[in-house]
Amino acid sequence: MLFFGREDIYIGYSINEFSKVRGILESKGIKYTYKVINQSEQWLGQGTLRGNFGSIGMNKSYEKQYVISVKKKDSENAIFWVNSVLHP
């Protein structure tokens, strides 16, 4: 998603991949921002999804989504390094 001159270069559910991506970006000196979206804590009606429906049947592997963004001018370089660490 392009947002105020930033581009998402990684969107995923794996904390291991998230850590690898952050590590390679830091080692290459590419500045980034990230956010963690907890799907079970999203509001629905008068409470959260988990509060309204419980957590039975929820796949814990997909509970948190990780998003890493970089400046648009750094995106091509960042994507190259992300692919090198995720798809060697």
FITI-908822 format. One line per field, with one value per residue: residue number from 1; x, y, z of N, C-alpha, C in turn. Coordinates in nm, 2 decimals. Layout:
<sites>
rose <- [NUM, ...]
n.u <- [X, ...]
n.v <- [Y, ...]
n.w <- [Z, ...]
ca.u <- [X, ...]
ca.v <- [Y, ...]
ca.w <- [Z, ...]
c.u <- [X, ...]
c.v <- [Y, ...]
c.w <- [Z, ...]
</sites>
This chain:
<sites>
rose <- [1, 2, 3, 4, 5, 6, 7, 8, 9, 10, 11, 12, 13, 14, 15, 16, 17, 18, 19, 20, 21, 22, 23, 24, 25, 26, 27, 28, 29, 30, 31, 32, 33, 34, 35, 36, 37, 38, 39, 40, 41, 42, 43, 44, 45, 46, 47, 48, 49, 50, 51, 52, 53, 54, 55, 56, 57, 58, 59, 60, 61, 62, 63, 64, 65, 66, 67, 68, 69, 70, 71, 72, 73, 74, 75, 76, 77, 78, 79, 80, 81, 82, 83, 84, 85, 86, 87, 88]
n.u <- [0.09, 0.06, 0.14, 0.16, 0.41, 0.53, 0.60, 0.46, 0.66, 0.68, 0.44, 0.30, 0.26, 0.44, 0.66, 0.92, 1.00, 0.94, 1.13, 1.37, 1.35, 1.35, 1.61, 1.78, 1.72, 1.81, 2.08, 2.16, 2.12, 1.88, 1.61, 1.31, 0.96, 0.73, 0.44, 0.22, -0.05, -0.31, -0.53, -0.73, -0.79, -0.94, -1.20, -1.55, -1.87, -1.98, -1.75, -1.43, -1.32, -1.24, -1.35, -1.62, -1.67, -1.50, -1.20, -1.19, -1.14, -0.99, -0.70, -0.40, -0.16, -0.22, -0.30, -0.16, -0.06, 0.21, 0.35, 0.58, 0.72, 0.88, 1.05, 0.93, 1.14, 1.33, 1.23, 1.27, 1.54, 1.51, 1.32, 1.47, 1.66, 1.50, 1.38, 1.61, 1.67, 1.44, 1.39, 1.62]
n.v <- [-0.12, 0.22, 0.49, 0.81, 0.85, 0.61, 0.26, -0.07, -0.34, -0.59, -0.81, -1.03, -1.33, -1.46, -1.46, -1.53, -1.48, -1.20, -1.11, -1.18, -1.01, -0.76, -0.77, -0.79, -0.54, -0.36, -0.43, -0.34, -0.08, 0.04, 0.24, 0.18, 0.13, -0.04, -0.23, -0.42, -0.61, -0.73, -0.96, -1.08, -0.89, -0.69, -0.46, -0.53, -0.45, -0.44, -0.52, -0.69, -0.92, -1.17, -1.13, -1.13, -1.37, -1.57, -1.77, -2.02, -2.23, -2.04, -1.99, -1.98, -1.92, -1.73, -1.51, -1.27, -1.01, -0.89, -0.60, -0.43, -0.13, 0.09, 0.40, 0.52, 0.57, 0.40, 0.15, -0.04, -0.13, -0.23, -0.44, -0.61, -0.70, -0.81, -1.02, -1.17, -1.27, -1.41, -1.58, -1.76]
n.w <- [0.00, -0.09, 0.10, 0.19, 0.06, 0.12, 0.10, 0.13, 0.19, 0.29, 0.39, 0.61, 0.81, 0.97, 1.24, 1.23, 0.96, 0.96, 1.14, 1.00, 0.78, 0.90, 1.00, 0.77, 0.65, 0.84, 0.85, 0.60, 0.61, 0.55, 0.62, 0.79, 0.87, 1.09, 1.16, 1.37, 1.34, 1.53, 1.48, 1.63, 1.82, 1.70, 1.68, 1.69, 1.68, 2.00, 2.12, 2.11, 1.85, 1.96, 2.22, 2.16, 2.03, 2.13, 2.13, 2.01, 1.74, 1.61, 1.41, 1.54, 1.41, 1.23, 1.37, 1.42, 1.20, 1.02, 0.90, 0.70, 0.60, 0.37, 0.26, -0.05, -0.24, -0.16, -0.20, -0.41, -0.38, -0.12, -0.16, -0.32, -0.13, 0.07, -0.08, -0.12, 0.13, 0.21, 0.00, -0.08]
ca.u <- [0.00, 0.13, 0.08, 0.24, 0.55, 0.59, 0.55, 0.47, 0.75, 0.65, 0.31, 0.30, 0.21, 0.55, 0.75, 1.06, 1.02, 0.94, 1.27, 1.47, 1.33, 1.40, 1.75, 1.85, 1.70, 1.90, 2.22, 2.19, 2.10, 1.76, 1.52, 1.18, 0.86, 0.65, 0.32, 0.17, -0.20, -0.36, -0.66, -0.83, -0.82, -1.01, -1.33, -1.67, -1.98, -1.95, -1.62, -1.33, -1.37, -1.22, -1.44, -1.75, -1.68, -1.40, -1.08, -1.20, -1.14, -0.90, -0.57, -0.30, -0.06, -0.27, -0.36, -0.09, -0.01, 0.32, 0.37, 0.70, 0.71, 1.00, 1.02, 0.92, 1.27, 1.41, 1.15, 1.33, 1.65, 1.46, 1.26, 1.58, 1.72, 1.40, 1.37, 1.73, 1.67, 1.32, 1.39, 1.76]
ca.v <- [0.00, 0.34, 0.58, 0.92, 0.83, 0.48, 0.14, -0.19, -0.43, -0.72, -0.83, -1.17, -1.38, -1.53, -1.38, -1.56, -1.40, -1.07, -1.09, -1.18, -0.89, -0.64, -0.78, -0.75, -0.40, -0.29, -0.45, -0.27, 0.06, 0.09, 0.28, 0.12, 0.13, -0.16, -0.24, -0.55, -0.61, -0.84, -0.98, -1.11, -0.77, -0.59, -0.43, -0.57, -0.43, -0.39, -0.57, -0.74, -1.05, -1.27, -1.11, -1.16, -1.51, -1.66, -1.80, -2.16, -2.23, -1.94, -2.04, -1.89, -1.89, -1.62, -1.41, -1.15, -0.98, -0.80, -0.52, -0.35, -0.03, 0.18, 0.51, 0.48, 0.58, 0.28, 0.03, -0.13, -0.19, -0.31, -0.56, -0.70, -0.76, -0.90, -1.15, -1.25, -1.34, -1.50, -1.68, -1.77]
ca.w <- [0.00, -0.09, 0.19, 0.22, 0.01, 0.18, 0.03, 0.21, 0.12, 0.35, 0.47, 0.64, 0.94, 1.03, 1.32, 1.18, 0.84, 1.00, 1.20, 0.90, 0.70, 0.97, 1.02, 0.65, 0.63, 0.93, 0.81, 0.47, 0.64, 0.50, 0.73, 0.77, 0.98, 1.09, 1.25, 1.40, 1.35, 1.60, 1.42, 1.74, 1.90, 1.62, 1.73, 1.62, 1.76, 2.14, 2.18, 2.02, 1.79, 2.06, 2.32, 2.12, 1.98, 2.19, 2.04, 1.96, 1.59, 1.55, 1.38, 1.61, 1.31, 1.15, 1.46, 1.40, 1.07, 1.03, 0.78, 0.70, 0.50, 0.35, 0.17, -0.19, -0.31, -0.11, -0.21, -0.51, -0.31, -0.01, -0.21, -0.36, -0.01, 0.13, -0.15, -0.10, 0.26, 0.22, -0.11, -0.12]
c.u <- [0.09, 0.07, 0.18, 0.39, 0.61, 0.52, 0.57, 0.56, 0.74, 0.52, 0.30, 0.26, 0.32, 0.64, 0.89, 1.09, 1.03, 1.08, 1.38, 1.47, 1.39, 1.55, 1.83, 1.83, 1.80, 2.04, 2.26, 2.16, 1.98, 1.66, 1.38, 1.09, 0.79, 0.53, 0.28, 0.02, -0.25, -0.51, -0.77, -0.87, -0.90, -1.15, -1.45, -1.79, -1.94, -1.82, -1.53, -1.39, -1.35, -1.32, -1.58, -1.77, -1.59, -1.29, -1.09, -1.22, -1.05, -0.76, -0.47, -0.19, -0.09, -0.33, -0.30, -0.04, 0.10, 0.34, 0.49, 0.69, 0.85, 0.96, 1.02, 1.05, 1.36, 1.35, 1.22, 1.45, 1.61, 1.40, 1.36, 1.63, 1.63, 1.39, 1.50, 1.74, 1.55, 1.32, 1.53, 1.78]
c.v <- [0.12, 0.44, 0.69, 0.89, 0.70, 0.37, 0.02, -0.29, -0.57, -0.72, -0.99, -1.20, -1.45, -1.44, -1.41, -1.48, -1.25, -1.03, -1.09, -1.06, -0.77, -0.65, -0.74, -0.60, -0.32, -0.31, -0.37, -0.12, 0.12, 0.12, 0.22, 0.15, 0.00, -0.15, -0.39, -0.54, -0.74, -0.86, -1.01, -0.99, -0.66, -0.58, -0.47, -0.55, -0.37, -0.44, -0.62, -0.88, -1.16, -1.26, -1.15, -1.31, -1.61, -1.69, -1.95, -2.15, -2.13, -2.01, -1.94, -1.85, -1.76, -1.51, -1.28, -1.13, -0.87, -0.73, -0.43, -0.26, 0.05, 0.30, 0.46, 0.48, 0.46, 0.15, -0.08, -0.21, -0.28, -0.44, -0.66, -0.77, -0.85, -1.03, -1.23, -1.33, -1.44, -1.61, -1.70, -1.87]
c.w <- [0.00, 0.00, 0.23, 0.18, 0.07, 0.10, 0.12, 0.13, 0.17, 0.42, 0.49, 0.78, 1.02, 1.11, 1.28, 1.06, 0.87, 1.06, 1.10, 0.81, 0.77, 0.98, 0.89, 0.62, 0.72, 0.89, 0.68, 0.49, 0.58, 0.61, 0.69, 0.89, 0.98, 1.18, 1.26, 1.42, 1.41, 1.56, 1.53, 1.82, 1.82, 1.68, 1.64, 1.71, 1.89, 2.20, 2.07, 1.96, 1.89, 2.18, 2.29, 2.09, 2.05, 2.09, 1.98, 1.81, 1.53, 1.53, 1.44, 1.52, 1.24, 1.24, 1.44, 1.26, 1.09, 0.90, 0.80, 0.58, 0.49, 0.27, 0.03, -0.27, -0.27, -0.14, -0.30, -0.44, -0.20, -0.05, -0.25, -0.24, 0.06, 0.06, -0.14, 0.03, 0.27, 0.11, -0.16, -0.24]
</sites>
